[in-house]
Amino acid sequence: MADDLDDLARLLAEPVDGLTDGELIEAIRQAERVRAAGRERTGRLLAALHARGKSWPAISRETGIRQTTAYGWAQPYLVADDDEPAR
């Protein structure tokens, strides 16, 4: 992912009107990979915070992330009662 960030920063360091269609498409793909990786990391962190006993309303207040969004991002990483990841 660090390479994606570096490449994306390089592509966007110049005015986008100077980029070719191919460069714009690649920048979009890299931006989406970075966004998805960030959402996964955020979801894992939110799940860890909830596992420590924080309620969803408290997490929402303290992080500024809407409660439903926080839960949705964390849901794949929440641990069920039998210690298996929730599905």
Salt bridges, closest charged atoms under 4 A:
ASP4 OD2 - ARG33 NE 3.07
GLU26 OE2 - ARG33 NH2 3.30
GLU32 OE1 - ARG35 NH2 2.61
GLU40 OE2 - ARG44 NE 3.16
GLU62 OE1 - LYS54 NZ 2.96
